[in-house]
Amino acid sequence: MKTLPAQHGITDLPWQNKVLAALFVIHYTYRAVIYPLIQPSMSPIHILVWAFALTFQLFNATCIGGWLAAYGPVTAGEWKEQLSPYPTLQFAVGIAVFYFGLSANYYHDDELREIRRLEQQRQERLAREQGVRPGSIEKHYQIPQAGLFRYMLYPHYFLEWVEWTGFYIACGLSCVPARTFVINEITAMLPRAVNGKKWYVEKFGEEKIRKKWAVLPGIW
C-alpha cells in the first residue's frame, strides 16, 4: 500500500504518439529552419508580426505536445477507442493525407523559389555584363504556372490546410488541439489569400487572374 505507482516517461508512450510527434517536428524543421535558409530572398517582416506568430506557435506546440504526452491516448487500448471503429485505417489515412500535403506544399514552395532564383541569376548576369558589382536583388513578381498554381493563386496555403487536416484525422476527430490548429490556420490564412488575389488583379490585370481561384478550388 505504501508503494508509489510506477513512473512513466515518453519512451512508454504508444508508437502512434511518437509518429505524430515526429510529423510535427518534421513540418517545423522545414518551415522554421530549412525554409528561411533556402530562400533566394525574403521580404522583411514586422517585429509585431514575428512576435504574434511566435506566440501562436508556442501555444500551439504546448497544446499539441501536452495532448500527445499526457492528455490524449497514452495506451494502445485508448488509441483503439480514440480511432474507433477502424483505428489502423483512420491513422493510415491521416498520415497519408499529411504526407501528401507536406510534399505538395514543398513542391509549390519550390516553384516560388525557382522564380526568385531565375530572377536573381538574371540580375547578377546583367550586372556582370555591365561590369558592376551585383548588389541587392530588385523585387520581381510573376504568376506561377506549375502544379496547382494553374488553378489557384495560393495552393501552398491550401496544401498546408490539407497537411494539418491529415494530422487531425490521425489524431482522431475528438482531438481538440489538432482541430483548433486547423481552424486557426484557415481563419488566419484565408483573408490573406483573398486580399492577395486583389493584389494580383491590381498587379497583373483582371484578364490574367479572373480564371484562378484564390485558395479554395470551386469556392473562393
RODO-2510 file (C-alpha; in nm, 4 decimals, decimal comma):
residues 220
     n   res          X          Y          Z
     1     m     0,0000     0,0000     0,0000
     2     k     0,2954     0,2294     0,0607
     3     t     0,4428     0,1607    -0,2839
     4     l     0,4258     0,4560    -0,5215
     5     p     0,2876     0,3940    -0,8710
     6     a     0,5450     0,3351    -1,1415
     7     q     0,6677     0,6461    -1,3195
     8     h     0,6166     0,6516    -1,6940
     9     g     0,8066     0,8618    -1,9438
    10     i     0,7959     0,9459    -2,3105
    11     t     0,9542     0,6142    -2,4028
    12     d     0,6496     0,4342    -2,2623
    13     l     0,4072     0,6110    -2,4963
    14     p     0,2478     0,4138    -2,7826
    15     w     0,4052     0,4326    -3,1260
    16     q     0,1179     0,6463    -3,2539
    17     n     0,2159     0,9303    -3,0183
    18     k     0,5763     0,9125    -3,1374
    19     v     0,4788     0,9109    -3,5046
    20     l     0,2561     1,2163    -3,4624
    21     a     0,5240     1,3989    -3,2641
    22     a     0,7742     1,3183    -3,5402
    23     l     0,5388     1,4617    -3,8050
    24     f     0,5080     1,7828    -3,6056
    25     v     0,8876     1,8089    -3,5768
    26     i     0,9391     1,7305    -3,9466
    27     h     0,6995     2,0055    -4,0516
    28     y     0,8531     2,2726    -3,8309
    29     t     1,2092     2,1685    -3,9070
    30     y     1,1266     2,2533    -4,2667
    31     r     0,9073     2,5555    -4,2041
    32     a     1,1072     2,7268    -3,9273
    33     v     1,4661     2,6194    -4,0017
    34     i     1,5196     2,4948    -4,3567
    35     y     1,2682     2,7201    -4,5357
    36     p     1,4315     3,0547    -4,4393
    37     l     1,7789     2,9197    -4,5181
    38     i     1,6997     2,8066    -4,8739
    39     q     1,5019     3,1142    -4,9799
    40     p     1,6861     3,3113    -5,2507
    41     s     1,5379     3,6276    -5,0992
    42     m     1,2834     3,7216    -4,8354
    43     s     1,0847     4,0358    -4,7669
    44     p     1,1385     4,1930    -4,4248
    45     i     0,8828     4,1080    -4,1567
    46     h     0,7493     4,3492    -3,8955
    47     i     0,8566     4,2683    -3,5408
    48     l     0,4942     4,2538    -3,4217
    49     v     0,4016     4,0013    -3,6911
    50     w     0,7014     3,7906    -3,5894
    51     a     0,6076     3,8186    -3,2202
    52     f     0,2435     3,7212    -3,2776
    53     a     0,3473     3,4249    -3,4929
    54     l     0,5949     3,3078    -3,2288
    55     t     0,3347     3,3396    -2,9529
    56     f     0,0794     3,1406    -3,1504
    57     q     0,3277     2,8652    -3,2284
    58     l     0,4356     2,8372    -2,8651
    59     f     0,0742     2,7993    -2,7530
    60     n     0,0011     2,5568    -3,0350
    61     a     0,3065     2,3419    -2,9646
    62     t     0,2227     2,3348    -2,5937
    63     c    -0,1350     2,2232    -2,6588
    64     i    -0,0466     1,9540    -2,9123
    65     g     0,2580     1,8406    -2,7139
    66     g     0,0537     1,8144    -2,3955
    67     w    -0,2135     1,6129    -2,5742
    68     l     0,0419     1,3738    -2,7223
    69     a     0,2337     1,3347    -2,3964
    70     a    -0,0448     1,3016    -2,1417
    71     y    -0,3923     1,4369    -2,2116
    72     g    -0,4703     1,2253    -2,5179
    73     p    -0,4455     0,8490    -2,5689
    74     v    -0,1413     0,7069    -2,3894
    75     t    -0,2084     0,3335    -2,4242
    76     a    -0,2792     0,1021    -2,7162
    77     g    -0,6305     0,0458    -2,5842
    78     e    -0,7022     0,4172    -2,5663
    79     w    -0,5879     0,4589    -2,9261
    80     k    -0,8267     0,1876    -3,0409
    81     e    -1,1094     0,3710    -2,8688
    82     q    -0,9930     0,7101    -2,9999
    83     l    -0,9965     0,5961    -3,3631
    84     s    -1,2876     0,3525    -3,3405
    85     p    -1,4226     0,1701    -3,5385
    86     y    -1,1249     0,1475    -3,7808
    87     p    -0,8182     0,2619    -3,5851
    88     t    -0,5470     0,1365    -3,8194
    89     l    -0,7240     0,2570    -4,1335
    90     q    -0,8013     0,6022    -3,9937
    91     f    -0,4461     0,6515    -3,8680
    92     a    -0,3008     0,5390    -4,2022
    93     v    -0,5336     0,7673    -4,3996
    94     g    -0,4424     1,0617    -4,1776
    95     i    -0,0697     1,0008    -4,2206
    96     a    -0,1095     0,9641    -4,5989
    97     v    -0,3033     1,2920    -4,6220
    98     f    -0,0402     1,4652    -4,4066
    99     y     0,2485     1,3469    -4,6236
   100     f     0,0645     1,4380    -4,9430
   101     g     0,0082     1,7897    -4,8108
   102     l     0,3683     1,8186    -4,6885
   103     s     0,5291     1,7019    -5,0133
   104     a     0,2930     1,9022    -5,2355
   105     n     0,3483     2,2075    -5,0161
   106     y     0,7245     2,1732    -5,0606
   107     y     0,6796     2,1378    -5,4383
   108     h     0,4797     2,4593    -5,4665
   109     d     0,7120     2,6444    -5,2288
   110     d     0,9994     2,5439    -5,4546
   111     e     0,8139     2,6740    -5,7585
   112     l     0,8065     3,0168    -5,5928
   113     r     1,1741     2,9824    -5,5035
   114     e     1,2577     2,8931    -5,8635
   115     i     1,1048     3,2196    -5,9853
   116     r     1,3247     3,4120    -5,7413
   117     r     1,6325     3,2031    -5,8271
   118     l     1,5957     3,2650    -6,2013
   119     e     1,5414     3,6370    -6,1491
   120     q     1,8402     3,6551    -5,9156
   121     q     2,0587     3,4827    -6,1746
   122     r     1,9299     3,7160    -6,4475
   123     q     2,0058     4,0297    -6,2455
   124     e     2,3507     3,9015    -6,1477
   125     r     2,4279     3,8207    -6,5124
   126     l     2,3233     4,1707    -6,6214
   127     a     2,5409     4,3222    -6,3507
   128     r     2,8430     4,1244    -6,4704
   129     e     2,7792     4,2219    -6,8328
   130     q     2,7643     4,5881    -6,7294
   131     g     3,0844     4,5488    -6,5287
   132     v     2,9263     4,6455    -6,1987
   133     r     2,9259     4,4600    -5,8722
   134     p     2,5962     4,2775    -5,8044
   135     g     2,4022     4,4493    -5,5291
   136     s     2,0685     4,3808    -5,3686
   137     i     1,8185     4,1965    -5,5854
   138     e     1,5272     4,4044    -5,7102
   139     k     1,1829     4,2635    -5,6364
   140     h     1,0322     4,0629    -5,9200
   141     y     0,6726     3,9439    -5,9449
   142     q     0,5438     3,6690    -6,1701
   143     i     0,2369     3,4449    -6,1823
   144     p     0,3485     3,0846    -6,1157
   145     q     0,2017     2,8240    -6,3505
   146     a     0,3253     2,4836    -6,2296
   147     g     0,1092     2,2349    -6,0422
   148     l    -0,1952     2,3779    -5,8680
   149     f    -0,0782     2,7310    -5,9476
   150     r    -0,2573     2,6783    -6,2800
   151     y    -0,5882     2,6864    -6,0967
   152     m    -0,5308     2,8925    -5,7821
   153     l    -0,3021     3,1636    -5,6529
   154     y    -0,2222     3,0223    -5,3096
   155     p    -0,2047     2,6425    -5,3361
   156     h     0,0664     2,6378    -5,0690
   157     y    -0,1916     2,7747    -4,8226
   158     f    -0,4478     2,5155    -4,9281
   159     l    -0,1945     2,2326    -4,9000
   160     e    -0,0939     2,3489    -4,5531
   161     w    -0,4576     2,3003    -4,4530
   162     v    -0,4601     1,9576    -4,6187
   163     e    -0,1450     1,8647    -4,4290
   164     w    -0,2828     1,9527    -4,0862
   165     t    -0,6232     1,8056    -4,1671
   166     g    -0,4387     1,4779    -4,2178
   167     f    -0,2733     1,5239    -3,8792
   168     y    -0,6164     1,5885    -3,7261
   169     i    -0,7588     1,2731    -3,8864
   170     a    -0,4698     1,0660    -3,7500
   171     c    -0,5181     1,2130    -3,4019
   172     g    -0,8888     1,1345    -3,4029
   173     l    -1,1772     1,3734    -3,4579
   174     s    -1,2145     1,4350    -3,0843
   175     c    -0,8633     1,5838    -3,0618
   176     v    -0,9340     1,9464    -2,9733
   177     p    -0,5767     2,0831    -3,0158
   178     a    -0,5410     1,9411    -3,3689
   179     r    -0,8888     2,0576    -3,4702
   180     t    -0,8263     2,4041    -3,3274
   181     f    -0,4975     2,4267    -3,5149
   182     v    -0,6683     2,3570    -3,8489
   183     i    -0,9404     2,6135    -3,7751
   184     n    -0,6841     2,8765    -3,6714
   185     e    -0,4789     2,8172    -3,9852
   186     i    -0,7798     2,8591    -4,2125
   187     t    -0,9140     3,1684    -4,0373
   188     a    -0,5686     3,3300    -4,0393
   189     m    -0,4674     3,2441    -4,3952
   190     l    -0,7965     3,2694    -4,5866
   191     p    -0,8242     3,6509    -4,5518
   192     r    -0,4611     3,6821    -4,6642
   193     a    -0,5363     3,4764    -4,9748
   194     v    -0,8489     3,6786    -5,0565
   195     n    -0,6608     4,0074    -5,0173
   196     g    -0,3710     3,8584    -5,2098
   197     k    -0,5956     3,7881    -5,5076
   198     k    -0,6959     4,1545    -5,5110
   199     w    -0,3260     4,2436    -5,5213
   200     y    -0,2695     4,0041    -5,8128
   201     v    -0,5584     4,1632    -6,0041
   202     e    -0,4151     4,5114    -5,9461
   203     k    -0,0651     4,3977    -6,0426
   204     f    -0,1356     4,1784    -6,3459
   205     g    -0,4891     4,2702    -6,4536
   206     e    -0,8283     4,1037    -6,4321
   207     e    -0,7830     3,9137    -6,7577
   208     k    -0,4862     3,7095    -6,6306
   209     i    -0,6293     3,6412    -6,2856
   210     r    -1,0050     3,6020    -6,3256
   211     k    -0,9907     3,2286    -6,4082
   212     k    -0,7867     3,1445    -6,0983
   213     w    -0,9274     3,0747    -5,7536
   214     a    -0,7634     3,2393    -5,4549
   215     v    -0,7190     2,9306    -5,2377
   216     l    -1,0285     2,7053    -5,2336
   217     p    -1,0963     2,5410    -5,5728
   218     g    -1,4552     2,5911    -5,6797
   219     i    -1,5382     2,8007    -5,3728
   220     w    -1,3101     3,1035    -5,3285
***
